[in-house]
Amino acid sequence: MLLIECPYCGARAQIEFTYGGDATLSRPGDLSAVETKEWLDFVYLRENPRGPHIEWWHHSAGCRRWFKVRRDTLSHEISATGTPDSNLGSGSV
Ligand SMILES: [Zn+2]
């Protein structure tokens, strides 16, 4: 069983959480000023990293807050968690 340290509630079982995707992506600017391809890439294209990755997780069966997790995609080891404004690094090797 994977334990995830919610920055608000403490360590809880993974079953209480929902994965929210890559936390390193930044939303493109104004829709009218951005090329369609840039939006398509933002919405549909994702890296499939091997190693440390910064992710969004939602404590859906707890405090219902979003937070960041640095997780190794090979070992599932979680090396850090933090609030949405925290800097957990780039996540890449
Ligand atoms: Zn929580």
PDB file of the backbone (N, CA, C, O) and the ligand in Angstrom, with CONECT records:
HET     ZN  A 101       1
ATOM      1  N   MET A   1       0.847  -1.183   0.000  1.00  0.00           N
ATOM      2  CA  MET A   1       0.000   0.000   0.000  1.00  0.00           C
ATOM      3  C   MET A   1       0.888   1.240   0.000  1.00  0.00           C
ATOM      4  O   MET A   1       1.864   1.331   0.745  1.00  0.00           O
ATOM      5  N   LEU A   2       0.528   2.173  -0.841  1.00  0.00           N
ATOM      6  CA  LEU A   2       1.258   3.431  -0.955  1.00  0.00           C
ATOM      7  C   LEU A   2       0.663   4.447   0.012  1.00  0.00           C
ATOM      8  O   LEU A   2      -0.547   4.675   0.034  1.00  0.00           O
ATOM      9  N   LEU A   3       1.542   5.056   0.815  1.00  0.00           N
ATOM     10  CA  LEU A   3       1.113   6.126   1.706  1.00  0.00           C
ATOM     11  C   LEU A   3       1.480   7.459   1.084  1.00  0.00           C
ATOM     12  O   LEU A   3       2.603   7.645   0.615  1.00  0.00           O
ATOM     13  N   ILE A   4       0.552   8.367   1.081  1.00  0.00           N
ATOM     14  CA  ILE A   4       0.786   9.696   0.542  1.00  0.00           C
ATOM     15  C   ILE A   4       0.616  10.693   1.673  1.00  0.00           C
ATOM     16  O   ILE A   4      -0.370  10.663   2.411  1.00  0.00           O
ATOM     17  N   GLU A   5       1.604  11.585   1.796  1.00  0.00           N
ATOM     18  CA  GLU A   5       1.596  12.596   2.859  1.00  0.00           C
ATOM     19  C   GLU A   5       0.847  13.834   2.354  1.00  0.00           C
ATOM     20  O   GLU A   5       1.405  14.652   1.623  1.00  0.00           O
ATOM     21  N   CYS A   6      -0.407  13.958   2.747  1.00  0.00           N
ATOM     22  CA  CYS A   6      -1.162  15.169   2.409  1.00  0.00           C
ATOM     23  C   CYS A   6      -0.572  16.312   3.254  1.00  0.00           C
ATOM     24  O   CYS A   6      -0.427  16.154   4.467  1.00  0.00           O
ATOM     25  N   PRO A   7      -0.227  17.461   2.641  1.00  0.00           N
ATOM     26  CA  PRO A   7       0.361  18.555   3.430  1.00  0.00           C
ATOM     27  C   PRO A   7      -0.616  19.149   4.439  1.00  0.00           C
ATOM     28  O   PRO A   7      -0.209  19.917   5.311  1.00  0.00           O
ATOM     29  N   TYR A   8      -1.883  18.808   4.337  1.00  0.00           N
ATOM     30  CA  TYR A   8      -2.889  19.355   5.247  1.00  0.00           C
ATOM     31  C   TYR A   8      -3.331  18.344   6.309  1.00  0.00           C
ATOM     32  O   TYR A   8      -3.673  18.733   7.426  1.00  0.00           O
ATOM     33  N   CYS A   9      -3.327  17.047   5.969  1.00  0.00           N
ATOM     34  CA  CYS A   9      -3.894  16.016   6.852  1.00  0.00           C
ATOM     35  C   CYS A   9      -2.867  15.027   7.385  1.00  0.00           C
ATOM     36  O   CYS A   9      -3.118  14.358   8.388  1.00  0.00           O
ATOM     37  N   GLY A  10      -1.720  14.923   6.734  1.00  0.00           N
ATOM     38  CA  GLY A  10      -0.737  13.921   7.115  1.00  0.00           C
ATOM     39  C   GLY A  10      -0.819  12.699   6.216  1.00  0.00           C
ATOM     40  O   GLY A  10      -1.497  12.721   5.189  1.00  0.00           O
ATOM     41  N   ALA A  11      -0.127  11.634   6.604  1.00  0.00           N
ATOM     42  CA  ALA A  11      -0.043  10.424   5.789  1.00  0.00           C
ATOM     43  C   ALA A  11      -1.369   9.679   5.778  1.00  0.00           C
ATOM     44  O   ALA A  11      -1.987   9.442   6.816  1.00  0.00           O
ATOM     45  N   ARG A  12      -1.785   9.316   4.568  1.00  0.00           N
ATOM     46  CA  ARG A  12      -3.024   8.561   4.381  1.00  0.00           C
ATOM     47  C   ARG A  12      -2.800   7.529   3.277  1.00  0.00           C
ATOM     48  O   ARG A  12      -1.852   7.640   2.499  1.00  0.00           O
ATOM     49  N   ALA A  13      -3.666   6.534   3.213  1.00  0.00           N
ATOM     50  CA  ALA A  13      -3.572   5.502   2.187  1.00  0.00           C
ATOM     51  C   ALA A  13      -3.915   6.078   0.809  1.00  0.00           C
ATOM     52  O   ALA A  13      -4.734   6.988   0.683  1.00  0.00           O
ATOM     53  N   GLN A  14      -3.272   5.529  -0.205  1.00  0.00           N
ATOM     54  CA  GLN A  14      -3.452   6.015  -1.571  1.00  0.00           C
ATOM     55  C   GLN A  14      -4.918   5.995  -2.000  1.00  0.00           C
ATOM     56  O   GLN A  14      -5.331   6.824  -2.810  1.00  0.00           O
ATOM     57  N   ILE A  15      -5.698   5.074  -1.476  1.00  0.00           N
ATOM     58  CA  ILE A  15      -7.093   4.935  -1.884  1.00  0.00           C
ATOM     59  C   ILE A  15      -7.906   6.209  -1.610  1.00  0.00           C
ATOM     60  O   ILE A  15      -8.986   6.383  -2.174  1.00  0.00           O
ATOM     61  N   GLU A  16      -7.399   7.090  -0.754  1.00  0.00           N
ATOM     62  CA  GLU A  16      -8.106   8.342  -0.456  1.00  0.00           C
ATOM     63  C   GLU A  16      -7.815   9.433  -1.482  1.00  0.00           C
ATOM     64  O   GLU A  16      -8.407  10.511  -1.420  1.00  0.00           O
ATOM     65  N   PHE A  17      -6.908   9.168  -2.427  1.00  0.00           N
ATOM     66  CA  PHE A  17      -6.440  10.223  -3.325  1.00  0.00           C
ATOM     67  C   PHE A  17      -6.773   9.929  -4.780  1.00  0.00           C
ATOM     68  O   PHE A  17      -7.006   8.783  -5.165  1.00  0.00           O
ATOM     69  N   THR A  18      -6.789  10.986  -5.575  1.00  0.00           N
ATOM     70  CA  THR A  18      -6.988  10.875  -7.015  1.00  0.00           C
ATOM     71  C   THR A  18      -5.828  11.574  -7.709  1.00  0.00           C
ATOM     72  O   THR A  18      -5.476  12.705  -7.371  1.00  0.00           O
ATOM     73  N   TYR A  19      -5.244  10.892  -8.673  1.00  0.00           N
ATOM     74  CA  TYR A  19      -4.146  11.455  -9.450  1.00  0.00           C
ATOM     75  C   TYR A  19      -4.668  12.557 -10.356  1.00  0.00           C
ATOM     76  O   TYR A  19      -5.725  12.416 -10.969  1.00  0.00           O
ATOM     77  N   GLY A  20      -3.923  13.657 -10.439  1.00  0.00           N
ATOM     78  CA  GLY A  20      -4.392  14.802 -11.223  1.00  0.00           C
ATOM     79  C   GLY A  20      -3.518  15.188 -12.392  1.00  0.00           C
ATOM     80  O   GLY A  20      -3.821  16.158 -13.087  1.00  0.00           O
ATOM     81  N   GLY A  21      -2.442  14.460 -12.632  1.00  0.00           N
ATOM     82  CA  GLY A  21      -1.632  14.753 -13.799  1.00  0.00           C
ATOM     83  C   GLY A  21      -0.357  15.515 -13.508  1.00  0.00           C
ATOM     84  O   GLY A  21       0.014  15.729 -12.354  1.00  0.00           O
ATOM     85  N   ASP A  22       0.302  15.918 -14.576  1.00  0.00           N
ATOM     86  CA  ASP A  22       1.598  16.585 -14.545  1.00  0.00           C
ATOM     87  C   ASP A  22       1.450  17.991 -13.957  1.00  0.00           C
ATOM     88  O   ASP A  22       0.663  18.798 -14.451  1.00  0.00           O
ATOM     89  N   ALA A  23       2.217  18.275 -12.895  1.00  0.00           N
ATOM     90  CA  ALA A  23       2.135  19.593 -12.249  1.00  0.00           C
ATOM     91  C   ALA A  23       3.162  20.569 -12.790  1.00  0.00           C
ATOM     92  O   ALA A  23       3.290  21.678 -12.272  1.00  0.00           O
ATOM     93  N   THR A  24       3.897  20.178 -13.821  1.00  0.00           N
ATOM     94  CA  THR A  24       4.902  21.084 -14.372  1.00  0.00           C
ATOM     95  C   THR A  24       4.391  21.832 -15.597  1.00  0.00           C
ATOM     96  O   THR A  24       5.060  22.740 -16.092  1.00  0.00           O
ATOM     97  N   LEU A  25       3.219  21.461 -16.089  1.00  0.00           N
ATOM     98  CA  LEU A  25       2.673  22.127 -17.271  1.00  0.00           C
ATOM     99  C   LEU A  25       2.169  23.507 -16.909  1.00  0.00           C
ATOM    100  O   LEU A  25       1.637  23.729 -15.821  1.00  0.00           O
ATOM    101  N   SER A  26       2.345  24.428 -17.835  1.00  0.00           N
ATOM    102  CA  SER A  26       1.769  25.749 -17.632  1.00  0.00           C
ATOM    103  C   SER A  26       0.772  26.024 -18.753  1.00  0.00           C
ATOM    104  O   SER A  26       1.024  25.732 -19.922  1.00  0.00           O
ATOM    105  N   ARG A  27      -0.333  26.578 -18.375  1.00  0.00           N
ATOM    106  CA  ARG A  27      -1.423  26.838 -19.306  1.00  0.00           C
ATOM    107  C   ARG A  27      -0.987  27.914 -20.304  1.00  0.00           C
ATOM    108  O   ARG A  27      -0.391  28.917 -19.910  1.00  0.00           O
ATOM    109  N   PRO A  28      -1.284  27.709 -21.607  1.00  0.00           N
ATOM    110  CA  PRO A  28      -0.955  28.748 -22.583  1.00  0.00           C
ATOM    111  C   PRO A  28      -1.692  30.047 -22.256  1.00  0.00           C
ATOM    112  O   PRO A  28      -2.663  30.047 -21.498  1.00  0.00           O
ATOM    113  N   GLY A  29      -1.233  31.121 -22.818  1.00  0.00           N
ATOM    114  CA  GLY A  29      -1.816  32.436 -22.539  1.00  0.00           C
ATOM    115  C   GLY A  29      -3.214  32.594 -23.089  1.00  0.00           C
ATOM    116  O   GLY A  29      -3.955  31.620 -23.225  1.00  0.00           O
ATOM    117  N   ASP A  30      -3.564  33.806 -23.399  1.00  0.00           N
ATOM    118  CA  ASP A  30      -4.887  34.167 -23.904  1.00  0.00           C
ATOM    119  C   ASP A  30      -5.256  33.298 -25.112  1.00  0.00           C
ATOM    120  O   ASP A  30      -4.466  33.157 -26.045  1.00  0.00           O
ATOM    121  N   LEU A  31      -6.457  32.719 -25.086  1.00  0.00           N
ATOM    122  CA  LEU A  31      -6.916  31.811 -26.140  1.00  0.00           C
ATOM    123  C   LEU A  31      -6.850  32.459 -27.517  1.00  0.00           C
ATOM    124  O   LEU A  31      -6.475  31.802 -28.488  1.00  0.00           O
ATOM    125  N   SER A  32      -7.206  33.729 -27.615  1.00  0.00           N
ATOM    126  CA  SER A  32      -7.235  34.387 -28.924  1.00  0.00           C
ATOM    127  C   SER A  32      -5.829  34.681 -29.448  1.00  0.00           C
ATOM    128  O   SER A  32      -5.657  34.934 -30.641  1.00  0.00           O
ATOM    129  N   ALA A  33      -4.836  34.653 -28.583  1.00  0.00           N
ATOM    130  CA  ALA A  33      -3.474  34.993 -29.001  1.00  0.00           C
ATOM    131  C   ALA A  33      -2.584  33.766 -29.154  1.00  0.00           C
ATOM    132  O   ALA A  33      -1.407  33.894 -29.491  1.00  0.00           O
ATOM    133  N   VAL A  34      -3.135  32.574 -28.909  1.00  0.00           N
ATOM    134  CA  VAL A  34      -2.322  31.359 -28.936  1.00  0.00           C
ATOM    135  C   VAL A  34      -2.737  30.494 -30.121  1.00  0.00           C
ATOM    136  O   VAL A  34      -3.923  30.363 -30.424  1.00  0.00           O
ATOM    137  N   GLU A  35      -1.759  29.913 -30.779  1.00  0.00           N
ATOM    138  CA  GLU A  35      -2.032  29.015 -31.902  1.00  0.00           C
ATOM    139  C   GLU A  35      -2.797  27.784 -31.424  1.00  0.00           C
ATOM    140  O   GLU A  35      -2.622  27.335 -30.291  1.00  0.00           O
ATOM    141  N   THR A  36      -3.640  27.248 -32.289  1.00  0.00           N
ATOM    142  CA  THR A  36      -4.422  26.051 -31.962  1.00  0.00           C
ATOM    143  C   THR A  36      -3.518  24.881 -31.592  1.00  0.00           C
ATOM    144  O   THR A  36      -3.820  24.127 -30.667  1.00  0.00           O
ATOM    145  N   LYS A  37      -2.404  24.730 -32.317  1.00  0.00           N
ATOM    146  CA  LYS A  37      -1.502  23.613 -32.033  1.00  0.00           C
ATOM    147  C   LYS A  37      -0.966  23.684 -30.598  1.00  0.00           C
ATOM    148  O   LYS A  37      -0.816  22.655 -29.939  1.00  0.00           O
ATOM    149  N   GLU A  38      -0.679  24.896 -30.118  1.00  0.00           N
ATOM    150  CA  GLU A  38      -0.173  25.045 -28.753  1.00  0.00           C
ATOM    151  C   GLU A  38      -1.215  24.570 -27.739  1.00  0.00           C
ATOM    152  O   GLU A  38      -0.873  23.924 -26.748  1.00  0.00           O
ATOM    153  N   TRP A  39      -2.497  24.896 -27.993  1.00  0.00           N
ATOM    154  CA  TRP A  39      -3.568  24.435 -27.103  1.00  0.00           C
ATOM    155  C   TRP A  39      -3.755  22.926 -27.189  1.00  0.00           C
ATOM    156  O   TRP A  39      -3.947  22.260 -26.171  1.00  0.00           O
ATOM    157  N   LEU A  40      -3.697  22.388 -28.403  1.00  0.00           N
ATOM    158  CA  LEU A  40      -3.839  20.936 -28.557  1.00  0.00           C
ATOM    159  C   LEU A  40      -2.720  20.208 -27.818  1.00  0.00           C
ATOM    160  O   LEU A  40      -2.958  19.196 -27.159  1.00  0.00           O
ATOM    161  N   ASP A  41      -1.502  20.728 -27.930  1.00  0.00           N
ATOM    162  CA  ASP A  41      -0.375  20.121 -27.214  1.00  0.00           C
ATOM    163  C   ASP A  41      -0.602  20.186 -25.702  1.00  0.00           C
ATOM    164  O   ASP A  41      -0.331  19.217 -24.994  1.00  0.00           O
ATOM    165  N   PHE A  42      -1.094  21.314 -25.208  1.00  0.00           N
ATOM    166  CA  PHE A  42      -1.327  21.473 -23.764  1.00  0.00           C
ATOM    167  C   PHE A  42      -2.414  20.508 -23.271  1.00  0.00           C
ATOM    168  O   PHE A  42      -2.287  19.925 -22.194  1.00  0.00           O
ATOM    169  N   VAL A  43      -3.466  20.346 -24.053  1.00  0.00           N
ATOM    170  CA  VAL A  43      -4.598  19.527 -23.613  1.00  0.00           C
ATOM    171  C   VAL A  43      -4.321  18.034 -23.764  1.00  0.00           C
ATOM    172  O   VAL A  43      -4.687  17.246 -22.893  1.00  0.00           O
ATOM    173  N   TYR A  44      -3.669  17.634 -24.877  1.00  0.00           N
ATOM    174  CA  TYR A  44      -3.591  16.207 -25.181  1.00  0.00           C
ATOM    175  C   TYR A  44      -2.218  15.558 -25.038  1.00  0.00           C
ATOM    176  O   TYR A  44      -2.138  14.362 -24.757  1.00  0.00           O
ATOM    177  N   LEU A  45      -1.157  16.298 -25.221  1.00  0.00           N
ATOM    178  CA  LEU A  45       0.166  15.660 -25.234  1.00  0.00           C
ATOM    179  C   LEU A  45       0.792  15.671 -23.850  1.00  0.00           C
ATOM    180  O   LEU A  45       0.854  16.705 -23.184  1.00  0.00           O
ATOM    181  N   ARG A  46       1.254  14.501 -23.430  1.00  0.00           N
ATOM    182  CA  ARG A  46       1.910  14.372 -22.132  1.00  0.00           C
ATOM    183  C   ARG A  46       3.198  13.595 -22.271  1.00  0.00           C
ATOM    184  O   ARG A  46       3.305  12.677 -23.083  1.00  0.00           O
ATOM    185  N   GLU A  47       4.166  13.972 -21.475  1.00  0.00           N
ATOM    186  CA  GLU A  47       5.395  13.203 -21.400  1.00  0.00           C
ATOM    187  C   GLU A  47       5.103  11.938 -20.597  1.00  0.00           C
ATOM    188  O   GLU A  47       4.147  11.885 -19.823  1.00  0.00           O
ATOM    189  N   ASN A  48       5.922  10.945 -20.790  1.00  0.00           N
ATOM    190  CA  ASN A  48       5.806   9.718 -20.007  1.00  0.00           C
ATOM    191  C   ASN A  48       7.142   9.514 -19.307  1.00  0.00           C
ATOM    192  O   ASN A  48       7.918   8.637 -19.686  1.00  0.00           O
ATOM    193  N   PRO A  49       7.414  10.333 -18.275  1.00  0.00           N
ATOM    194  CA  PRO A  49       8.756  10.355 -17.692  1.00  0.00           C
ATOM    195  C   PRO A  49       9.093   9.076 -16.932  1.00  0.00           C
ATOM    196  O   PRO A  49       8.230   8.387 -16.387  1.00  0.00           O
ATOM    197  N   ARG A  50      10.372   8.805 -16.928  1.00  0.00           N
ATOM    198  CA  ARG A  50      10.906   7.665 -16.175  1.00  0.00           C
ATOM    199  C   ARG A  50      11.776   8.250 -15.076  1.00  0.00           C
ATOM    200  O   ARG A  50      12.837   8.809 -15.350  1.00  0.00           O
ATOM    201  N   GLY A  51      11.330   8.122 -13.835  1.00  0.00           N
ATOM    202  CA  GLY A  51      12.079   8.700 -12.719  1.00  0.00           C
ATOM    203  C   GLY A  51      11.246   9.732 -11.997  1.00  0.00           C
ATOM    204  O   GLY A  51      10.017   9.657 -12.020  1.00  0.00           O
ATOM    205  N   PRO A  52      11.886  10.697 -11.353  1.00  0.00           N
ATOM    206  CA  PRO A  52      11.153  11.696 -10.563  1.00  0.00           C
ATOM    207  C   PRO A  52      10.198  12.522 -11.432  1.00  0.00           C
ATOM    208  O   PRO A  52      10.529  12.917 -12.549  1.00  0.00           O
ATOM    209  N   HIS A  53       9.028  12.765 -10.893  1.00  0.00           N
ATOM    210  CA  HIS A  53       7.985  13.481 -11.625  1.00  0.00           C
ATOM    211  C   HIS A  53       7.185  14.300 -10.625  1.00  0.00           C
ATOM    212  O   HIS A  53       6.856  13.815  -9.543  1.00  0.00           O
ATOM    213  N   ILE A  54       6.868  15.545 -10.985  1.00  0.00           N
ATOM    214  CA  ILE A  54       6.036  16.395 -10.126  1.00  0.00           C
ATOM    215  C   ILE A  54       4.597  16.249 -10.594  1.00  0.00           C
ATOM    216  O   ILE A  54       4.292  16.471 -11.766  1.00  0.00           O
ATOM    217  N   GLU A  55       3.714  15.875  -9.675  1.00  0.00           N
ATOM    218  CA  GLU A  55       2.331  15.555 -10.045  1.00  0.00           C
ATOM    219  C   GLU A  55       1.325  16.283  -9.163  1.00  0.00           C
ATOM    220  O   GLU A  55       1.621  16.672  -8.033  1.00  0.00           O
ATOM    221  N   TRP A  56       0.129  16.455  -9.715  1.00  0.00           N
ATOM    222  CA  TRP A  56      -1.001  16.931  -8.918  1.00  0.00           C
ATOM    223  C   TRP A  56      -1.721  15.734  -8.321  1.00  0.00           C
ATOM    224  O   TRP A  56      -1.943  14.732  -9.002  1.00  0.00           O
ATOM    225  N   TRP A  57      -2.085  15.839  -7.048  1.00  0.00           N
ATOM    226  CA  TRP A  57      -2.921  14.829  -6.407  1.00  0.00           C
ATOM    227  C   TRP A  57      -4.022  15.550  -5.649  1.00  0.00           C
ATOM    228  O   TRP A  57      -3.830  16.650  -5.132  1.00  0.00           O
ATOM    229  N   HIS A  58      -5.174  14.908  -5.595  1.00  0.00           N
ATOM    230  CA  HIS A  58      -6.338  15.474  -4.918  1.00  0.00           C
ATOM    231  C   HIS A  58      -6.716  14.554  -3.768  1.00  0.00           C
ATOM    232  O   HIS A  58      -6.871  13.348  -3.957  1.00  0.00           O
ATOM    233  N   HIS A  59      -6.865  15.119  -2.579  1.00  0.00           N
ATOM    234  CA  HIS A  59      -7.276  14.310  -1.435  1.00  0.00           C
ATOM    235  C   HIS A  59      -8.801  14.216  -1.469  1.00  0.00           C
ATOM    236  O   HIS A  59      -9.505  14.860  -0.691  1.00  0.00           O
ATOM    237  N   SER A  60      -9.279  13.399  -2.391  1.00  0.00           N
ATOM    238  CA  SER A  60     -10.709  13.345  -2.709  1.00  0.00           C
ATOM    239  C   SER A  60     -11.551  12.726  -1.600  1.00  0.00           C
ATOM    240  O   SER A  60     -12.738  13.035  -1.501  1.00  0.00           O
ATOM    241  N   ALA A  61     -10.984  11.871  -0.771  1.00  0.00           N
ATOM    242  CA  ALA A  61     -11.742  11.270   0.327  1.00  0.00           C
ATOM    243  C   ALA A  61     -11.268  11.836   1.664  1.00  0.00           C
ATOM    244  O   ALA A  61     -11.384  11.178   2.697  1.00  0.00           O
ATOM    245  N   GLY A  62     -10.742  13.040   1.640  1.00  0.00           N
ATOM    246  CA  GLY A  62     -10.241  13.676   2.857  1.00  0.00           C
ATOM    247  C   GLY A  62     -10.592  15.149   2.854  1.00  0.00           C
ATOM    248  O   GLY A  62     -11.765  15.520   2.869  1.00  0.00           O
ATOM    249  N   CYS A  63      -9.566  15.985   2.835  1.00  0.00           N
ATOM    250  CA  CYS A  63      -9.778  17.427   2.914  1.00  0.00           C
ATOM    251  C   CYS A  63     -10.233  18.033   1.589  1.00  0.00           C
ATOM    252  O   CYS A  63     -10.626  19.199   1.544  1.00  0.00           O
ATOM    253  N   ARG A  64     -10.184  17.250   0.514  1.00  0.00           N
ATOM    254  CA  ARG A  64     -10.611  17.667  -0.826  1.00  0.00           C
ATOM    255  C   ARG A  64      -9.768  18.823  -1.368  1.00  0.00           C
ATOM    256  O   ARG A  64     -10.267  19.657  -2.125  1.00  0.00           O
ATOM    257  N   ARG A  65      -8.513  18.869  -0.987  1.00  0.00           N
ATOM    258  CA  ARG A  65      -7.608  19.895  -1.486  1.00  0.00           C
ATOM    259  C   ARG A  65      -6.615  19.277  -2.469  1.00  0.00           C
ATOM    260  O   ARG A  65      -6.300  18.090  -2.399  1.00  0.00           O
ATOM    261  N   TRP A  66      -6.129  20.122  -3.392  1.00  0.00           N
ATOM    262  CA  TRP A  66      -5.107  19.724  -4.351  1.00  0.00           C
ATOM    263  C   TRP A  66      -3.744  20.036  -3.776  1.00  0.00           C
ATOM    264  O   TRP A  66      -3.592  21.011  -3.041  1.00  0.00           O
ATOM    265  N   PHE A  67      -2.766  19.238  -4.092  1.00  0.00           N
ATOM    266  CA  PHE A  67      -1.395  19.486  -3.665  1.00  0.00           C
ATOM    267  C   PHE A  67      -0.438  18.811  -4.642  1.00  0.00           C
ATOM    268  O   PHE A  67      -0.858  18.042  -5.507  1.00  0.00           O
ATOM    269  N   LYS A  68       0.857  19.108  -4.494  1.00  0.00           N
ATOM    270  CA  LYS A  68       1.879  18.553  -5.380  1.00  0.00           C
ATOM    271  C   LYS A  68       2.619  17.403  -4.700  1.00  0.00           C
ATOM    272  O   LYS A  68       2.802  17.384  -3.482  1.00  0.00           O
ATOM    273  N   VAL A  69       3.032  16.459  -5.519  1.00  0.00           N
ATOM    274  CA  VAL A  69       3.804  15.303  -5.045  1.00  0.00           C
ATOM    275  C   VAL A  69       4.980  15.097  -5.998  1.00  0.00           C
ATOM    276  O   VAL A  69       4.801  15.125  -7.216  1.00  0.00           O
ATOM    277  N   ARG A  70       6.171  14.891  -5.457  1.00  0.00           N
ATOM    278  CA  ARG A  70       7.304  14.445  -6.281  1.00  0.00           C
ATOM    279  C   ARG A  70       7.414  12.948  -6.098  1.00  0.00           C
ATOM    280  O   ARG A  70       7.776  12.471  -5.022  1.00  0.00           O
ATOM    281  N   ARG A  71       7.099  12.195  -7.162  1.00  0.00           N
ATOM    282  CA  ARG A  71       7.061  10.739  -7.097  1.00  0.00           C
ATOM    283  C   ARG A  71       7.945  10.162  -8.185  1.00  0.00           C
ATOM    284  O   ARG A  71       7.953  10.649  -9.315  1.00  0.00           O
ATOM    285  N   ASP A  72       8.687   9.124  -7.838  1.00  0.00           N
ATOM    286  CA  ASP A  72       9.495   8.419  -8.823  1.00  0.00           C
ATOM    287  C   ASP A  72       8.580   7.434  -9.554  1.00  0.00           C
ATOM    288  O   ASP A  72       7.977   6.562  -8.929  1.00  0.00           O
ATOM    289  N   THR A  73       8.478   7.575 -10.870  1.00  0.00           N
ATOM    290  CA  THR A  73       7.544   6.733 -11.618  1.00  0.00           C
ATOM    291  C   THR A  73       8.024   5.287 -11.747  1.00  0.00           C
ATOM    292  O   THR A  73       7.242   4.412 -12.117  1.00  0.00           O
ATOM    293  N   LEU A  74       9.286   5.027 -11.451  1.00  0.00           N
ATOM    294  CA  LEU A  74       9.778   3.650 -11.496  1.00  0.00           C
ATOM    295  C   LEU A  74       9.524   2.918 -10.185  1.00  0.00           C
ATOM    296  O   LEU A  74       9.048   1.782 -10.183  1.00  0.00           O
ATOM    297  N   SER A  75       9.841   3.570  -9.072  1.00  0.00           N
ATOM    298  CA  SER A  75       9.740   2.908  -7.770  1.00  0.00           C
ATOM    299  C   SER A  75       8.482   3.310  -6.992  1.00  0.00           C
ATOM    300  O   SER A  75       8.152   2.682  -5.986  1.00  0.00           O
ATOM    301  N   HIS A  76       7.788   4.340  -7.444  1.00  0.00           N
ATOM    302  CA  HIS A  76       6.625   4.931  -6.756  1.00  0.00           C
ATOM    303  C   HIS A  76       7.008   5.594  -5.437  1.00  0.00           C
ATOM    304  O   HIS A  76       6.134   5.983  -4.663  1.00  0.00           O
ATOM    305  N   GLU A  77       8.310   5.725  -5.177  1.00  0.00           N
ATOM    306  CA  GLU A  77       8.747   6.405  -3.960  1.00  0.00           C
ATOM    307  C   GLU A  77       8.361   7.878  -4.024  1.00  0.00           C
ATOM    308  O   GLU A  77       8.613   8.548  -5.026  1.00  0.00           O
ATOM    309  N   ILE A  78       7.754   8.375  -2.959  1.00  0.00           N
ATOM    310  CA  ILE A  78       7.389   9.780  -2.867  1.00  0.00           C
ATOM    311  C   ILE A  78       8.450  10.476  -2.031  1.00  0.00           C
ATOM    312  O   ILE A  78       8.636  10.155  -0.857  1.00  0.00           O
ATOM    313  N   SER A  79       9.152  11.438  -2.646  1.00  0.00           N
ATOM    314  CA  SER A  79      10.240  12.111  -1.950  1.00  0.00           C
ATOM    315  C   SER A  79       9.823  13.457  -1.372  1.00  0.00           C
ATOM    316  O   SER A  79      10.522  13.998  -0.516  1.00  0.00           O
ATOM    317  N   ALA A  80       8.704  14.006  -1.820  1.00  0.00           N
ATOM    318  CA  ALA A  80       8.255  15.284  -1.259  1.00  0.00           C
ATOM    319  C   ALA A  80       6.790  15.522  -1.614  1.00  0.00           C
ATOM    320  O   ALA A  80       6.308  15.062  -2.650  1.00  0.00           O
ATOM    321  N   THR A  81       6.103  16.231  -0.760  1.00  0.00           N
ATOM    322  CA  THR A  81       4.762  16.727  -1.072  1.00  0.00           C
ATOM    323  C   THR A  81       4.715  18.181  -0.629  1.00  0.00           C
ATOM    324  O   THR A  81       5.505  18.608   0.213  1.00  0.00           O
ATOM    325  N   GLY A  82       3.796  18.930  -1.195  1.00  0.00           N
ATOM    326  CA  GLY A  82       3.693  20.334  -0.820  1.00  0.00           C
ATOM    327  C   GLY A  82       2.411  20.962  -1.304  1.00  0.00           C
ATOM    328  O   GLY A  82       1.681  20.381  -2.106  1.00  0.00           O
ATOM    329  N   THR A  83       2.148  22.139  -0.816  1.00  0.00           N
ATOM    330  CA  THR A  83       0.954  22.890  -1.214  1.00  0.00           C
ATOM    331  C   THR A  83       1.097  23.301  -2.684  1.00  0.00           C
ATOM    332  O   THR A  83       2.197  23.226  -3.233  1.00  0.00           O
ATOM    333  N   PRO A  84       0.023  23.727  -3.321  1.00  0.00           N
ATOM    334  CA  PRO A  84       0.094  24.079  -4.751  1.00  0.00           C
ATOM    335  C   PRO A  84       1.141  25.140  -5.087  1.00  0.00           C
ATOM    336  O   PRO A  84       1.670  25.139  -6.198  1.00  0.00           O
ATOM    337  N   ASP A  85       1.449  26.028  -4.172  1.00  0.00           N
ATOM    338  CA  ASP A  85       2.438  27.062  -4.476  1.00  0.00           C
ATOM    339  C   ASP A  85       3.870  26.647  -4.128  1.00  0.00           C
ATOM    340  O   ASP A  85       4.796  27.440  -4.299  1.00  0.00           O
ATOM    341  N   SER A  86       4.061  25.442  -3.655  1.00  0.00           N
ATOM    342  CA  SER A  86       5.409  24.994  -3.288  1.00  0.00           C
ATOM    343  C   SER A  86       6.216  24.617  -4.533  1.00  0.00           C
ATOM    344  O   SER A  86       5.665  24.231  -5.564  1.00  0.00           O
ATOM    345  N   ASN A  87       7.523  24.740  -4.404  1.00  0.00           N
ATOM    346  CA  ASN A  87       8.431  24.390  -5.490  1.00  0.00           C
ATOM    347  C   ASN A  87       9.112  23.077  -5.131  1.00  0.00           C
ATOM    348  O   ASN A  87       9.979  23.035  -4.258  1.00  0.00           O
ATOM    349  N   LEU A  88       8.719  22.018  -5.802  1.00  0.00           N
ATOM    350  CA  LEU A  88       9.295  20.696  -5.525  1.00  0.00           C
ATOM    351  C   LEU A  88      10.398  20.358  -6.513  1.00  0.00           C
ATOM    352  O   LEU A  88      10.820  19.205  -6.600  1.00  0.00           O
ATOM    353  N   GLY A  89      10.863  21.341  -7.252  1.00  0.00           N
ATOM    354  CA  GLY A  89      11.899  21.109  -8.261  1.00  0.00           C
ATOM    355  C   GLY A  89      11.284  20.825  -9.610  1.00  0.00           C
ATOM    356  O   GLY A  89      10.075  20.950  -9.801  1.00  0.00           O
ATOM    357  N   SER A  90      12.135  20.440 -10.541  1.00  0.00           N
ATOM    358  CA  SER A  90      11.657  20.223 -11.903  1.00  0.00           C
ATOM    359  C   SER A  90      11.055  18.842 -12.079  1.00  0.00           C
ATOM    360  O   SER A  90      10.201  18.640 -12.942  1.00  0.00           O
ATOM    361  N   GLY A  91      11.495  17.890 -11.266  1.00  0.00           N
ATOM    362  CA  GLY A  91      10.978  16.537 -11.380  1.00  0.00           C
ATOM    363  C   GLY A  91      11.734  15.680 -12.351  1.00  0.00           C
ATOM    364  O   GLY A  91      11.582  14.458 -12.334  1.00  0.00           O
ATOM    365  N   SER A  92      12.544  16.272 -13.201  1.00  0.00           N
ATOM    366  CA  SER A  92      13.294  15.477 -14.164  1.00  0.00           C
ATOM    367  C   SER A  92      14.629  15.064 -13.571  1.00  0.00           C
ATOM    368  O   SER A  92      15.116  15.656 -12.608  1.00  0.00           O
ATOM    369  N   VAL A  93      15.208  14.028 -14.173  1.00  0.00           N
ATOM    370  CA  VAL A  93      16.485  13.508 -13.687  1.00  0.00           C
ATOM    371  C   VAL A  93      17.613  14.421 -14.121  1.00  0.00           C
ATOM    372  O   VAL A  93      18.775  14.158 -13.811  1.00  0.00           O
TER     373      VAL A  93
HETATM  374 ZN    ZN A 101      -5.814  16.174   3.027  1.00  0.00          ZN2+
END
